[in-house]
Amino acid sequence: MSGLIAIVGRPNVGKSALFNRIVKKRIAIVHDQPGVTRDRVSVEAEWQGRPYTLVDTGGIGLLRGEKSGDVIIRAAVEQVEIAIEAANVIILVVNVQEGVVPLDQEVAQRLRLCGKPILVAVNKVDDVGAEKGADEFAQLGFDKVLPVSAIHGGGITDLMETAVALLPPSDEELVSTEEELPTLGHMGQVTNDPKDAAEGEAEDISRITRRASPLKIAIVGRPNVGKSSIINALTKSKRVIVSPIPGTTRDAIDVPFEVETDGVRQKYILIDTAGMRKTRRVDDTVEFFSVQRAQESIIRSDITVLVIDAEAGITEQDKKIADVIVENRKACIVVVNKWDLFAKEVREAREEEITKRKNKVRTEGQAKDLTTLGEFAEWVQRKLFFLDYAPVIFTSATSGFHLDRLLEAVRYVAAQLTQKIPTAILNRTLRDAVDRRQPISAQGHRLKFFYATQVRLSPPTFLLFVNRDELFSDQYKKYLAGEMRTAFGYEGCPVVLVPKARPKTIEPVRKTKPVHSKPTGKPGYPDRSPGKHPFRPKSASRSMGRPRGSNRAKGRR
């Protein structure tokens, strides 16, 4: 198990900037506005081959005993306390430009009670003159005070070497400290021969299956549709902050998650994202970066879960978010959340429909009421017609309704992403589909299908060799993708078809072979004798093919 390093401190001292500098990625949002970071932002990283987990936290802006009426500020402080409790090493970040302030002393007092290794990172030491001010923070009562600069990267090496040295030994280090076992040779026998030992080691490596990386699942949607609530319900914890205020989540939060199914443990990474509003309504730079992080989460995810509010229905912004998923060719699951608000009404409507059928009430000419989940799912797929391959799940994060079905859908779609279609069956399926329906061509051309092969698993991508690639319109690609889904499943997965035209043969410049005359003594010049032409066949003489001694020729004599 890798150790955990938590970065804490008061607001606006550069914790997120230091976090990004250490991991060498722009993960946490950095802004001059205090209190931008709210949730715990964590990432798996390595320092000189040593794995660890780095956690960025929100600023502690409350003194001891002080209470705030802001729900988000209280929740952010609770997230910091959880990070402190779980950390093995804590980095306290302070600002050299402002010196020691009462909030620094308050944070130091809280950390002193936890009894864990504390490193004081004096940030914003951007020049040699500012380095002298780092000695002032020795009054906080911690032994190790290290000057750093998150902007320029100064002092990061010393800070991380000190922090990693305080981490508990990892599993690999524990294994390396055990006694050396005798070398196993071929078929697992003890041997001292290096050749046999190498063969045995190669066999052992071939038997080991590489551990698959966790499946990344991005939870996206409009603000306040219940994305964070779904993650907390799945993990059965308060991992991310949940409040009725839209825009509570700002960073993209990676939440490790494990599920055991039939004795097999499956690892996932749930990515909580900020709500994506219309572009014209984004009037804050913090929200702009939050939406950008959400879009990046869609790109790096394996499966994207689009959350829709059952109370608001499918809006224009929901369709725009779905379009982003389609453009990036991501596997998708549509989740209609807050279904508990309408469960009673749907149940009553269903009972009324059953009563009508028993009494044989005539309903011709009347609009049919939606009373089952299947009918509601068909309605959702009609509204999101360009995303109709995605399964629809109705859930409630509050009551836990159908969350188990959501996990089943994730496992099913993930299995669809890993299937490899045999080439023979693939070619037979596509050839039959092309024979049943030809594409529309204004010139009357006919599509000839030669060969197809699968070139990628996620997303499922197929390369088709045909005679004319211009015949592949979007409608015809959708038709072939539908035939592929009928044959092989691929529910929730986009099917990518890449047509490739067969190269055309090069036509000769001259259609008739030229006739060369006898050389006249001047190289490079054709024979200009009467009745002969260098590029005309023998039959095409001046007599226009008439035989010698014709009537016209005799009359001239």
PALUMVEX-774872 format. One record per residue (C-alpha): x negated, z negated, y; residue in three letters. Coordinates in steps of 0.02 Angstrom, whole numbers. Layout:
<recs>
X;Z;Y;rest
X;Z;Y;Ala
...
</recs>
This chain:
<recs>
X;Z;Y;rest
0;0;0;Met
-69;48;171;Ser
-82;-83;308;Gly
25;-84;464;Leu
-42;-89;643;Ile
85;-127;780;Ala
61;-88;965;Ile
151;-211;1078;Val
149;-263;1260;Gly
254;-272;1417;Arg
338;-115;1486;Pro
240;28;1564;Asn
63;-19;1514;Val
28;140;1412;Gly
78;92;1236;Lys
153;262;1193;Ser
6;354;1271;Ala
-115;250;1166;Leu
-6;283;1011;Phe
-16;472;1038;Asn
-203;464;1073;Arg
-238;372;909;Ile
-136;489;798;Val
-189;642;901;Lys
-11;706;913;Lys
127;703;1043;Arg
252;599;947;Ile
310;463;1066;Ala
382;509;1235;Ile
265;461;1378;Val
343;437;1549;His
313;338;1708;Asp
486;262;1695;Gln
480;87;1615;Pro
577;57;1454;Gly
575;235;1388;Val
528;181;1211;Thr
666;82;1127;Arg
655;102;938;Asp
505;76;827;Arg
412;241;814;Val
304;242;657;Ser
187;369;579;Val
75;375;427;Glu
-104;407;482;Ala
-286;395;425;Glu
-443;332;507;Trp
-603;394;424;Gln
-514;409;257;Gly
-424;241;269;Arg
-233;262;267;Pro
-125;151;376;Tyr
42;148;467;Thr
44;144;657;Leu
199;79;747;Val
241;100;931;Asp
366;-23;1006;Thr
466;-46;1164;Gly
406;-156;1305;Gly
444;-342;1304;Ile
523;-364;1474;Gly
606;-533;1453;Leu
530;-704;1477;Leu
562;-840;1351;Arg
739;-904;1366;Gly
789;-762;1479;Glu
945;-666;1428;Lys
994;-491;1478;Ser
1167;-417;1486;Gly
1098;-248;1433;Asp
1132;-218;1249;Val
991;-91;1233;Ile
859;-209;1308;Ile
907;-348;1188;Arg
903;-228;1041;Ala
732;-162;1094;Ala
661;-340;1097;Val
732;-369;923;Glu
643;-211;862;Gln
479;-278;933;Val
502;-443;841;Glu
532;-349;677;Ile
372;-248;704;Ala
271;-406;740;Ile
336;-487;582;Glu
292;-336;473;Ala
122;-298;550;Ala
-47;-342;475;Asn
-141;-312;638;Val
-69;-316;814;Ile
-140;-224;965;Ile
-87;-305;1130;Leu
-95;-175;1269;Val
-124;-231;1449;Val
-157;-141;1614;Asn
-326;-166;1696;Val
-262;-98;1861;Gln
-131;-236;1879;Glu
-228;-379;1801;Gly
-151;-525;1709;Val
34;-546;1752;Val
159;-677;1690;Pro
235;-555;1565;Leu
63;-530;1485;Asp
47;-717;1462;Gln
223;-724;1391;Glu
186;-588;1264;Val
20;-670;1219;Ala
109;-836;1188;Gln
232;-750;1069;Arg
92;-666;974;Leu
-9;-825;961;Arg
132;-905;861;Leu
136;-767;730;Cys
-39;-812;666;Gly
-97;-633;639;Lys
-255;-542;698;Pro
-234;-493;881;Ile
-337;-362;975;Leu
-320;-348;1163;Val
-331;-166;1219;Ala
-364;-161;1406;Val
-292;9;1450;Asn
-321;126;1598;Lys
-508;93;1605;Val
-541;268;1668;Asp
-709;239;1752;Asp
-860;123;1742;Val
-803;17;1888;Gly
-637;-27;1805;Ala
-726;-87;1647;Glu
-781;-246;1736;Lys
-599;-297;1758;Gly
-575;-311;1569;Ala
-660;-481;1568;Asp
-512;-554;1662;Glu
-401;-538;1507;Phe
-508;-661;1409;Ala
-396;-797;1482;Gln
-257;-738;1365;Leu
-347;-835;1228;Gly
-398;-696;1107;Phe
-575;-665;1047;Asp
-580;-475;1044;Lys
-548;-389;1210;Val
-584;-202;1205;Leu
-576;-83;1355;Pro
-492;84;1317;Val
-425;237;1407;Ser
-275;319;1327;Ala
-287;468;1444;Ile
-472;509;1418;His
-493;434;1243;Gly
-628;310;1291;Gly
-650;158;1179;Gly
-528;221;1044;Ile
-664;226;910;Thr
-716;44;936;Asp
-534;-12;941;Leu
-485;75;780;Met
-641;26;684;Glu
-606;-155;728;Thr
-421;-141;684;Ala
-448;-51;518;Val
-579;-180;466;Ala
-446;-316;483;Leu
-320;-228;371;Leu
-295;-290;193;Pro
-376;-183;57;Pro
-274;-33;2;Ser
-224;8;-176;Asp
-367;133;-194;Glu
-494;4;-139;Glu
-423;-122;-262;Leu
-440;4;-403;Val
-619;45;-354;Ser
-670;-139;-361;Thr
-613;-158;-542;Glu
-735;-151;-686;Glu
-800;19;-737;Glu
-712;81;-892;Leu
-808;178;-1026;Pro
-808;366;-998;Thr
-676;457;-1100;Leu
-726;622;-1176;Gly
-627;756;-1264;His
-461;694;-1338;Met
-487;524;-1256;Gly
-637;470;-1362;Gln
-774;360;-1290;Val
-930;463;-1258;Thr
-1092;461;-1162;Asn
-1116;649;-1161;Asp
-1090;716;-983;Pro
-1022;880;-1050;Lys
-889;795;-1156;Asp
-850;677;-1013;Ala
-820;825;-896;Ala
-704;908;-1022;Glu
-606;747;-1045;Gly
-591;722;-858;Glu
-528;899;-836;Ala
-395;871;-968;Glu
-340;709;-886;Asp
-325;793;-717;Ile
-223;935;-792;Ser
-100;808;-863;Arg
-72;722;-696;Ile
69;794;-592;Thr
39;791;-408;Arg
153;673;-317;Arg
273;775;-213;Ala
281;736;-29;Ser
441;649;30;Pro
586;761;76;Leu
613;764;265;Lys
796;754;317;Ile
835;775;503;Ala
998;698;566;Ile
1054;798;718;Val
1209;815;824;Gly
1287;781;993;Arg
1266;611;1076;Pro
1365;465;1006;Asn
1425;547;845;Val
1352;412;732;Gly
1181;479;682;Lys
1092;311;697;Ser
1237;221;613;Ser
1223;335;461;Ile
1036;298;445;Ile
1067;110;458;Asn
1207;123;329;Ala
1097;220;207;Leu
948;103;226;Thr
1061;-51;234;Lys
962;-119;382;Ser
955;-116;571;Lys
811;6;573;Arg
866;99;730;Val
960;40;883;Ile
1148;74;881;Val
1258;55;1035;Ser
1415;137;1104;Pro
1313;204;1251;Ile
1275;391;1229;Pro
1090;432;1234;Gly
1030;268;1156;Thr
905;356;1042;Thr
765;446;1133;Arg
619;471;1015;Asp
626;555;846;Ala
614;408;726;Ile
546;435;549;Asp
625;311;428;Val
553;306;250;Pro
691;291;121;Phe
690;277;-69;Glu
833;301;-191;Val
830;271;-379;Glu
939;390;-479;Thr
944;383;-670;Asp
781;286;-672;Gly
691;410;-558;Val
638;354;-385;Arg
654;486;-251;Gln
570;470;-82;Lys
644;534;80;Tyr
604;526;265;Ile
760;511;372;Leu
728;577;548;Ile
841;501;679;Asp
852;611;833;Thr
922;602;1008;Ala
1091;677;1047;Gly
1081;858;1103;Met
1189;894;1256;Arg
1218;1057;1346;Lys
1064;1119;1438;Thr
1149;1121;1607;Arg
1194;937;1588;Arg
1016;880;1554;Val
964;816;1725;Asp
831;690;1671;Asp
654;726;1614;Thr
666;589;1481;Val
820;671;1406;Glu
735;840;1415;Phe
591;777;1308;Phe
714;690;1192;Ser
806;854;1158;Val
640;940;1133;Gln
591;811;1002;Arg
758;839;915;Ala
729;1027;905;Gln
553;997;837;Glu
629;883;705;Ser
740;1026;646;Ile
588;1138;631;Ile
485;1014;528;Arg
628;957;417;Ser
668;1018;241;Asp
855;986;255;Ile
954;965;416;Thr
1112;860;421;Val
1230;913;561;Leu
1340;766;610;Val
1509;805;689;Ile
1629;680;767;Asp
1796;685;676;Ala
1885;622;831;Glu
1818;759;946;Ala
1824;899;819;Gly
1709;1049;822;Ile
1652;1083;1000;Thr
1553;1222;1079;Glu
1396;1114;1079;Gln
1415;1084;891;Asp
1411;1273;866;Lys
1255;1288;974;Lys
1165;1156;872;Ile
1218;1244;713;Ala
1149;1406;785;Asp
979;1321;808;Val
983;1272;624;Ile
1025;1451;572;Val
889;1526;682;Glu
757;1415;602;Asn
824;1457;426;Arg
847;1276;372;Lys
950;1209;230;Ala
1099;1118;301;Cys
1235;992;260;Ile
1382;967;378;Val
1440;786;393;Val
1606;744;478;Val
1581;562;528;Asn
1706;429;585;Lys
1830;486;455;Trp
1897;307;442;Asp
1988;335;607;Leu
2099;468;525;Phe
2105;411;344;Ala
2273;325;365;Lys
2354;473;453;Glu
2289;596;323;Val
2352;487;182;Arg
2525;476;258;Glu
2529;664;287;Ala
2479;691;106;Arg
2618;578;42;Glu
2743;670;152;Glu
2684;838;83;Glu
2705;775;-95;Ile
2881;717;-55;Thr
2926;889;15;Lys
2863;973;-142;Arg
2965;857;-253;Lys
3122;889;-151;Asn
3082;1076;-148;Lys
3095;1087;41;Val
3076;1266;103;Arg
2929;1285;224;Thr
2921;1473;244;Glu
2862;1529;415;Gly
2793;1357;459;Gln
2609;1318;486;Ala
2536;1228;338;Lys
2474;1053;373;Asp
2300;1003;317;Leu
2319;856;198;Thr
2168;860;80;Thr
1981;849;108;Leu
1961;1021;30;Gly
2079;1099;157;Glu
1990;1011;300;Phe
1822;1073;232;Ala
1886;1252;229;Glu
1943;1233;409;Trp
1769;1171;461;Val
1686;1317;373;Gln
1801;1440;460;Arg
1753;1366;628;Lys
1568;1371;582;Leu
1580;1540;497;Phe
1394;1577;523;Phe
1354;1415;431;Leu
1483;1433;293;Asp
1352;1410;157;Tyr
1331;1225;204;Ala
1432;1096;105;Pro
1549;985;208;Val
1552;796;178;Ile
1674;676;260;Phe
1595;506;290;Thr
1613;343;383;Ser
1457;248;428;Ala
1560;94;469;Thr
1649;78;301;Ser
1520;172;195;Gly
1649;302;142;Phe
1570;446;44;His
1390;402;88;Leu
1351;415;-97;Asp
1418;594;-94;Arg
1303;631;51;Leu
1153;578;-54;Leu
1217;683;-199;Glu
1231;833;-85;Ala
1052;805;-24;Val
987;799;-203;Arg
1086;955;-250;Tyr
1028;1057;-101;Val
848;1000;-129;Ala
859;1060;-309;Ala
924;1229;-249;Gln
772;1246;-136;Leu
652;1231;-282;Thr
728;1356;-404;Gln
632;1513;-449;Lys
739;1662;-499;Ile
669;1768;-642;Pro
626;1942;-580;Thr
725;2034;-714;Ala
886;1939;-679;Ile
859;1956;-492;Leu
840;2145;-503;Asn
992;2163;-615;Arg
1100;2062;-496;Thr
1048;2157;-341;Leu
1061;2327;-424;Arg
1240;2290;-479;Asp
1283;2228;-303;Ala
1214;2386;-223;Val
1306;2498;-347;Asp
1471;2409;-312;Arg
1457;2427;-124;Arg
1350;2545;-23;Gln
1305;2510;159;Pro
1389;2610;297;Ile
1282;2753;362;Ser
1328;2867;507;Ala
1214;3004;437;Gln
1286;2989;263;Gly
1127;2921;185;His
1137;2828;22;Arg
1040;2669;-13;Leu
927;2673;-166;Lys
868;2506;-233;Phe
701;2508;-325;Phe
636;2331;-350;Tyr
650;2151;-286;Ala
546;1994;-302;Thr
555;1815;-237;Gln
412;1779;-117;Val
459;1604;-56;Arg
557;1453;-117;Leu
603;1365;45;Ser
696;1451;119;Pro
734;1568;-28;Pro
656;1732;28;Thr
669;1895;-69;Phe
575;2057;-38;Leu
677;2214;-76;Leu
598;2385;-99;Phe
722;2522;-49;Val
719;2700;13;Asn
786;2663;188;Arg
772;2492;271;Asp
874;2545;422;Glu
1030;2543;314;Leu
1019;2352;302;Phe
1138;2289;436;Ser
1179;2105;462;Asp
1347;2129;376;Gln
1266;2207;224;Tyr
1135;2069;215;Lys
1276;1941;218;Lys
1364;2035;77;Tyr
1207;2034;-32;Leu
1175;1851;10;Ala
1352;1810;-47;Gly
1322;1901;-211;Glu
1161;1801;-232;Met
1254;1637;-204;Arg
1385;1687;-330;Thr
1251;1721;-460;Ala
1123;1584;-425;Phe
1208;1451;-318;Gly
1101;1418;-164;Tyr
1235;1308;-88;Glu
1174;1239;76;Gly
1023;1355;80;Cys
999;1510;186;Pro
958;1666;85;Val
830;1776;173;Val
824;1960;122;Leu
678;2065;184;Val
701;2253;151;Pro
546;2361;141;Lys
558;2550;141;Ala
458;2655;19;Arg
321;2751;112;Pro
368;2933;140;Lys
258;3072;74;Thr
157;3169;204;Ile
221;3347;223;Glu
89;3486;234;Pro
55;3566;402;Val
78;3745;334;Arg
216;3783;212;Lys
132;3949;156;Thr
-47;3966;105;Lys
-146;4082;223;Pro
-227;4241;154;Val
-410;4259;200;His
-483;4435;218;Ser
-657;4495;178;Lys
-790;4444;299;Pro
-835;4573;431;Thr
-1012;4513;461;Gly
-963;4399;604;Lys
-940;4224;537;Pro
-795;4130;610;Gly
-694;4285;658;Tyr
-552;4356;552;Pro
-542;4537;499;Asp
-446;4638;630;Arg
-430;4800;528;Ser
-265;4896;549;Pro
-121;4851;439;Gly
-190;4679;398;Lys
-156;4507;472;His
-255;4352;428;Pro
-101;4240;416;Phe
23;4364;343;Arg
52;4398;159;Pro
10;4566;84;Lys
192;4619;81;Ser
206;4589;269;Ala
101;4738;328;Ser
141;4852;474;Arg
244;4963;362;Ser
362;4814;341;Met
349;4828;154;Gly
394;5018;142;Arg
302;5112;4;Pro
170;5241;50;Arg
234;5417;68;Gly
406;5374;133;Ser
517;5499;223;Asn
474;5430;392;Arg
289;5445;358;Ala
310;5626;296;Lys
406;5674;451;Gly
260;5618;559;Arg
145;5734;464;Arg
</recs>
